[in-house]
Amino acid sequence: MKIKDMKMKFLFVLFSSCLCFGQSKPEQTLPLYPVDHYIKSVSNLNTAAALELANRMTKAASVKDKKVSLAILDASGNTILMLSGDGVGPHNTEAARRKAYTALSTKTPTLLLLRNADSNPDTKNLNSLPELLLLSGGVPIWYKGNIIGSVGVAGGGSPENDDWIAKSASIPEIGISTTK
């Protein structure tokens, strides 16, 4: 038994040294860069801004004697606010959201996008992308040259009305606008 115990001790010492050497690999580290090399700050519309924009668009719609559905998205495409206008068809709520998404993702008012896509054979198939909706009434929202969200309007009775109402979504007093 003594020889067997010695063999076990020898094997234990032999293998434990292998384990120790196996763990001694130097840790690899990333070169240190300033934090802005890894993180990007993004400005976003918040709920208070969304409510104010909705109020301004609703007032603009009432000037044309229209009730519309509205969607307001933040810079990441998350829905902040959706309103379904009284008596407006239920399909308009989803249309407003998709118009807002289209304006956000393309950084282009949807009426302009529609007209440009229609006149260019290379971009006519944009409407085949699942979330894009090439109808007027979607506009990006800008602050200090950065896109911070978007709005979509549906149910205004014409492409021009939807576009005009959507473009009323600005708070120029603090620099929030539908133009860059």
C-alpha positions in Angstrom: 0.0 0.0 0.0 2.8 2.3 0.7 4.0 2.1 -2.9 0.5 2.7 -4.1 0.2 5.8 -1.9 3.5 7.1 -3.2 2.4 6.7 -6.8 -0.8 8.6 -6.0 1.1 11.4 -4.4 3.6 11.5 -7.3 0.8 11.7 -9.8 -1.0 14.4 -7.8 2.1 16.5 -7.7 2.8 16.0 -11.4 -0.8 16.9 -12.5 -1.2 19.8 -10.1 1.9 21.4 -11.5 0.4 21.1 -15.0 -2.8 22.7 -13.8 -0.9 25.6 -12.3 1.1 26.2 -15.5 -2.0 25.9 -17.6 -3.5 28.8 -15.6 -0.5 31.1 -15.9 -1.4 32.4 -19.4 -1.2 36.2 -19.3 -4.6 37.9 -19.5 -5.2 39.8 -22.7 -6.6 43.3 -22.3 -8.1 45.8 -24.8 -6.1 48.9 -25.5 -7.5 51.7 -23.4 -9.4 54.3 -25.4 -11.6 57.2 -24.1 -15.1 56.0 -23.2 -16.6 57.8 -26.3 -14.7 55.3 -28.4 -17.0 52.6 -27.1 -20.2 54.5 -26.2 -22.4 56.8 -28.3 -24.8 59.2 -26.6 -28.1 59.4 -28.4 -30.7 62.2 -28.0 -34.3 61.0 -27.9 -37.7 62.4 -27.8 -39.3 61.9 -24.4 -42.9 61.6 -23.4 -43.3 65.3 -22.6 -42.1 66.2 -26.1 -44.3 63.5 -27.7 -47.4 64.9 -26.0 -46.5 68.5 -27.1 -45.9 67.3 -30.7 -49.2 65.4 -30.7 -51.0 68.5 -29.4 -49.5 70.6 -32.2 -50.4 68.1 -34.9 -53.9 67.7 -33.5 -54.4 71.5 -33.7 -53.0 71.6 -37.2 -55.4 68.9 -38.2 -58.3 70.8 -36.8 -57.4 73.8 -39.0 -58.2 71.5 -41.9 -61.3 70.2 -40.1 -59.6 66.7 -39.9 -59.3 64.1 -37.2 -56.2 61.9 -37.7 -54.3 59.1 -36.1 -50.8 59.8 -34.9 -47.7 57.9 -34.0 -44.5 59.2 -32.4 -41.3 57.2 -32.2 -38.0 57.8 -30.5 -34.6 57.7 -32.2 -34.5 53.9 -31.9 -37.9 53.3 -33.5 -39.7 52.6 -30.2 -43.2 53.9 -30.0 -43.6 56.7 -27.5 -47.2 57.6 -28.3 -50.0 56.5 -30.6 -53.4 58.2 -30.9 -56.3 57.0 -32.9 -58.4 59.9 -34.1 -62.2 59.8 -33.4 -64.0 58.2 -36.3 -60.7 57.5 -38.2 -60.5 54.0 -39.6 -58.6 51.4 -37.5 -56.0 50.8 -40.3 -54.8 54.4 -39.9 -53.2 53.8 -36.5 -50.8 51.1 -37.9 -50.3 53.2 -41.1 -49.3 56.2 -38.9 -46.8 54.0 -37.0 -45.3 52.6 -40.2 -45.1 56.1 -41.8 -43.2 57.3 -38.7 -40.9 54.2 -38.9 -40.2 54.8 -42.6 -39.4 58.4 -42.0 -37.1 57.5 -39.1 -35.2 54.7 -40.9 -34.7 56.6 -44.1 -34.3 60.0 -42.5 -36.6 61.3 -45.2 -40.2 62.7 -45.2 -42.3 59.9 -46.6 -43.9 62.1 -49.3 -40.5 63.0 -50.7 -39.4 59.3 -50.4 -42.6 58.2 -52.2 -42.1 60.7 -55.1 -38.4 59.9 -55.4 -38.9 56.1 -55.3 -41.7 56.3 -57.9 -39.6 58.3 -60.3 -36.5 56.0 -60.0 -36.7 52.4 -61.2 -33.9 51.4 -58.9 -35.9 52.3 -55.8 -39.4 51.3 -56.8 -39.1 48.1 -54.7 -38.6 50.0 -51.4 -42.3 49.4 -50.7 -41.6 45.6 -50.7 -39.7 45.9 -47.4 -42.0 44.7 -44.6 -42.0 47.8 -42.3 -41.6 50.6 -44.8 -44.8 52.4 -46.0 -44.4 54.7 -48.9 -47.3 57.0 -48.2 -47.1 60.6 -47.2 -47.5 61.7 -43.6 -44.2 60.6 -42.0 -41.4 62.9 -41.1 -38.2 62.6 -39.1 -37.8 64.9 -36.0 -34.4 66.7 -35.7 -32.6 68.4 -32.9 -29.2 70.1 -33.4 -28.7 68.2 -36.7 -29.4 64.8 -35.1 -32.5 62.7 -35.7 -34.3 62.2 -32.3 -37.5 60.5 -33.5 -40.2 60.7 -36.0 -44.0 61.2 -36.4 -46.6 59.6 -38.6 -50.0 60.9 -39.5 -52.8 59.0 -41.2 -56.4 59.8 -42.0 -56.0 63.4 -43.1 -58.0 62.9 -46.3 -55.1 63.4 -48.8 -51.3 62.9 -49.1 -50.8 66.7 -48.8 -52.9 67.0 -45.7 -51.1 64.1 -43.9 -47.7 65.6 -44.9 -48.7 69.2 -43.8 -50.0 68.0 -40.5 -46.9 65.8 -39.9 -44.7 68.8 -40.6 -46.4 70.8 -37.9 -44.7 68.5 -35.4 -42.0 70.9 -34.3 -41.2 72.9 -31.2 -39.1 75.6 -32.7 -38.8 77.5 -29.4 -36.3 74.8 -28.2 -34.9 73.7 -31.6 -37.0 70.6 -32.3 -37.9 70.6 -36.0 -39.0 68.5 -38.9 -36.1 69.8 -41.0 -32.4 69.2 -40.4 
